[in-house]
Amino acid sequence: MKIKRIRTIGLVAMAALVLAACGNLKNSSFGSNDSSNTATSTKTTTTTGSTGSEFYQGVIKNGTYRTSKSRGVNVSQNDNVMNLKSFETGLLDVSKKVFSTEKYVFQEGQYVDSSTVENWLGRVSKSNPTGLNPKNNGKKGATTRNPIYLQQLEEQDYMIQNGSKMSLGGVTVGLGMNSVDYYQKVQYGATYETNISTTELTAQGKKMANTVLQRLRQKSALKSVPIVLALYKQSSNDSLVGGNMIAYAVSKNGSTSVSDWKSLDWNNYVFPATSESKNSGANNNDESDFSSFKSHVENFFPNLSGVTANAHYKDKALSKLSVNITTKFYSETEIISFTQYLATAAKRYLPSGVPVEITVKSANGDIQSFLARTAKGSSYYTHIFSDQGNN
């Protein structure tokens, strides 16, 4: 089994957006000369600043954002980039249930390094005794082999800032579990699949989470801080959406095991539904609203390659809608007119009371314009990406 490290601009950009959104840094301690103490050293530590209670501030140390010691390490079979993004954002959402954005500051994981994660994601063997995935039993059948259950693992740290000091307040660790394990019977041969039920991956994930917890508690800095353990169900490689968080548990007071797991009814759907993506759990009104929006947009501007949306649900209620539109436009005047029309059509047809993002791209993937509305907002913020740099 191969482990790879994915360090893409997209993931870094996403993390920046999640932490800081699009606001200013008026509440930031960025650029200050205060000397803040972390759990391990005394150096100049500041924050990125706050843009509202929805987002965490991030940690800046000696003028540099603190990146994760194990960012992007996962089992190499994962070809669905949507899993990588939704795993991180889902982990942040779980963390907010325990670590308030008003009290805690986000820091990328500093206690589990890349080599450790690589070993943990591997199969257990004589050469890799810390592997969390089961040993290879030598069998090749889809139902007889031991599959790879654990696909990715990520640590997030949550700091408490008291005046000029910053200390570790808690840690969240997410385990990304496969719903489908892809494998080859011979090297470079055909790819086969082992399907893993939600019941099985959840049971395996809880067992692995307790092992991870025991290992984390052996670190002096993590002996007594709260540790959140979260399970993520990965979507298949051909899915048009990422997976979703399915359960979490909190270890307090230095405990080395957890049994009180809380289930999460979080799901992602594609609008309109496809043969691969059934929307049985989505609200029919939400899908109908999007269908009306899609129909009016396509009728008004026929030069479109596609209009789709990713609908994010929590407890059967729509929590966010991300619309993606691919155009065949070539002139900037068309893009401007189209974006203006979208702002009007979205306000009229798309569901209210939830955050909405609309990204307009060309056929080659270049972003042409972007629209967004907050859950409490009524109007859309718009931006046209101009090659001339004057918008």
N, C-alpha and C positions, 0 to 999 in steps of 0.2 A: 504494500500500500504506500502511495506517495502522499507526502504532505507538501502543500505549497503555501507561499506567503503572497497575499494579494495586497498591494499598497498602491491604490489607484488615486488619481486626482479626484475622481468622483466621490470616493468614500471620505476623503479629507474634506472636500467641499460640503458634503452632506453633514458631517459632524459639525462644521463651522455654522451651518444654517440652523441646525438643531439647537446649538448652544446660544447663538447670538441673534438669530433671525435676521431682520433687515434694519434693526433700529440703531440708535446712536449709543455711545458709550458714556452717557452723562453720569452714570452712577459707578463708573469704573474706577479702580485704583491703578489703572494702567499708567505707567510713567512715574509713579510715586517712588519715593526713596525709602519707604518704610522697609525695615528688615523683619520678615515674617519667618516664623519657625514652622517647618513641616515636621512630620513624625520622625524624619531621619536626619535632617541637617538644618543649619541656619544660613539661609541665603535670601536674597531679595525675591519675595513672592508676591505677586499681584493677581488681579482677576481681569477677565475680559470686559466686565461690566454687565449690567442688567438691562434687558429690553422688555421686562414684564414677568409676571409670576408664572407664565407658561414655560419659560426656558430657564435652564441652569446657567449661571456664570461659569466660565472655565478658568483653569489655573494657568498663570503665566509665571515662569520662573526664570530669573535673570534675563528678562526681555523676550523669552522664547516660550511658545505654547508647549506644554508638557505632553508629548505624544505617548501612546501606549507602548509598553515593552513587548507586546505580542500582537500588535494590530495585524489583522488580515491573514492569520495562520489558520488554515482549515484543510480538510481532506481534499485531495486534488480532483475528486470526481464531481464536485459541485459546479455545474455549468449554468445555474440560474442566478444571475446577478441580483435579481429581485430579493432572493433570500438573504443576501448579505446586507442589503439596505434595511429591509423590514426587521431583521434580527436586531440591528442596533437601535432603531427607533422604538421597537417594541420593548427592548430592555430598558430604555429610558422611561417609557411609560409605566412599566412595572415599578421601577425605582421611585417614581414620584408618589407611589402609594405608601412608601415607607420614609423616604428622605425628601422633605419639603424643599421646593425650589427657593423658598424664601429664607430657609435656614441653612441649607447645604450648598456647597460649591462643587461642581463636577470636575473630576480629574481622571484622565485616561489611566487605565490600569498600570500600576507600578510594582506589583508584588509577584506576578506570575510572568516570567519572561518567555521569549519565543521558543527556546529549546525545551522548556518544561511543557509548554502547550503541545508542541510537536510530539513529545513522548506520550503525553496523556491521550492524544487523539489516535495514537497507534494501537495496534493489537497487543495484548499482553503476550509476552514471550520471555524466553531466557535472556535475550539481549535487551528486552524492553519490559522490565518487571512492573513499571508504573503505568503501562498501557491500560486504558479504560475500556477499550473495545475487546470483545471476546477473542480468544486465540483462534487461529485458522485450523479448522478440523479436517482440512484436506478434501472436503466434499465440494462438488460443483453444482449440485441441484439447487434450484431456486428455493425449495423448502427444506432442504437438508443441510445446507451450508450455514455457518455462523456469519450473519451479516455484520456490516459496519453500522452500528447504531448511532454513535456520536460523530457528528460532522464538523462542528465548530464549537469553540468555547471562547468566551470573552469576559474580561474583568472590567468593572467600572468602579472607581473610588469616589467617595463623597466626603468632602472636607468641611470642617466647621471653622469659620473665621471669627476669632475673638480679638478685636482691636488689631494689633500688629502681628498676632500669631495665627497660624493655621495648623489644625491638627486633623488626623483621620477620624471621621465620625462613623463611617460604615463602608461596606463593600457590597457590590452586586456582582454575581457571577451567573452568566447565562450559558445553558447547554443547548446547542442546536442539534436536534434529533432527526434522523432520516425517516421519512415515510416511504421512500424507495431507495434501496441500495443497488447501485449499478456496479457490475463486475464483468470480468472477462475470464473465460475458461482457459484461454491461452493468451500469451502476450501479443498485443496488437490484433487480437481476434475480434469477433463479434461481441457486442455489448448485451448483457443479459440483465434482468431485473429481479430483485427480491422485494416484494411488497411487505411492508411492516405496518401492522394495525396500530391505531392510536392507543389502544389498551396496552399493547406490547411495548411500544416506544416510550410510553409514559412510565410503565413499571421499570424499564431499564434506566430511564432518565433519573428517576427518583433514587434508584440504587447508586448510580454513578455520582449523583449530586451529594449524597452523604459521604462517599469516599473523598470527593473534592473538598468538602467541608472539613473532614478530619485532617487533610493535608494542609489546608489553609490555617487551621488553628495551631499548627506546629510552628508557624512563623510568629515571632515575638510581637510584632506590630498588630497581628490579627488575633491574638489570644482571646480578647474580650469584646471587640467591637461587634455591632450587629452585622450579620452577613445575610443578604437576600440571595436565594437560589431560585432561578427561573428556568422553566422548560419551554423550548420553542420547537414547534413541529414544522419541519422544512417541507416546502412544496416540491413537487417533482420538477425535473429539468424542463419539461415542455409546458409547464404552467405559465400563464400570462401574469400571474400575481405571485407575491412572495408568500411565505408561510405565516404562522401566527403563534403568539404566546398561548400556552394552554394551561399552565399552572405555576404557582410560586409558593415559597415558604420562607419564613424568617427565623434565623438562628440568633438568639439573644443570650447575653450573660455567659458567653464562652462555651455554649453547648456544642457538642461534636456530632449531633445527629438531629434530624428534623422528621416529624411525622405528620404535622398539621399542615397539609398542603391545601391551598385554596385554588379551585379551578377557575379558569378564565374563559369566558365565552366571547372570544375575539376572532373575527373572520374577515377575509378579504375576498372580494368578488370582482368580476370583470363585467362592465356594461358596454355593449349588449352581451348577453350570455352567448357562449359558444358551445359546441358539442363537447369540448374538453372541460369547460367551466360551467357547472350547473349552479344556478343562483337560488337554490331552494331556501336558503336562509336569509336572503335579502328581502327588504321591504318592497312589495310590488309598486307602491306609490313612488318610491325613489327611482326605481328602474323606469317607470312610466314617465316621470319628469325628465329624466335624462333622454329618453327616447324622443320626447317632444323637442327638446333642445337640439338633439342631433338632427332631427328631420328638418327643422327650420334653418339650421346652419347650412346643411347640405343643399337645401333648395335655394338659399340666398346666394351661396358661393359654391358653384358646381365644381370648381377646380380643387377638390380635396381628395386625398388618398385614403383618409380614414379618420374617424372620430370615435374614440373609446374612452373609458374611464375606469379607474381603480377605486372601488368603493370599500371603505374601511368601516367595519362594524364592531361595536363593543356592547355586549349584552343586548344584542338584536336591534340596536339603534345605530343609525348612521353617525359616525364620528368625524369622517373626513371624506371628501371627494376630490380625486386627482384626475383631471381631464387631459387627454393627450390628443392633439390634432396635427395631422400631417398634411401639408399643402403642396400644391404645384405652382405656387406663386413665384414670379420672378421680379416684379417691380415693387419698389418700396411703397408706392401709393396704394397698391393692392393690400399689402400687409397692414398699413395704417388703417385703411377702411375696414378691413376684416376684423382687426382688433377692436375698433370702435363698435362694430356691430356685435361682436362677442360680448362686450361689457353690457350691452343692452339686453341681448338674448339670455345671457346667464342670469341676470337679475330677474328676468321675467319667468324663466322656466325651471332653473335648477333649484333644488331644495334649499330652504332657508334655515338659519340657526346652526349651521355647521361650517367649518372652514372649507373653502373651495380654492383649488389651484388649477389654472388652465395654462398649459404649455403648448405653444404653436411652433412646430418644427418644419423645416424643408424636407424633401425626400432624402437628402443626403445627411440628415441629422442635425443641421445647424439650427439653433434656436432663433426664431424670428421675433417672437413676442411672448410676453408673460403677463397673466392676470391673476389676481388673488383677492380673496375676501375673507375677513375673520369671521368667527362664529357669530359675533355680535354685530358685525357690520352689515350694511345694506348695499353700499357701492363698492365697485371693484377698483383696486389699484392696478394700473396698466403700465407696461414699459415696452417700447419698441427697440429692438436691437438693430442699430444702424451701422453699416460699414463705414459711414462717414464720421461716426463718433460725435454727432451733434444732437443726439436725443437723450 
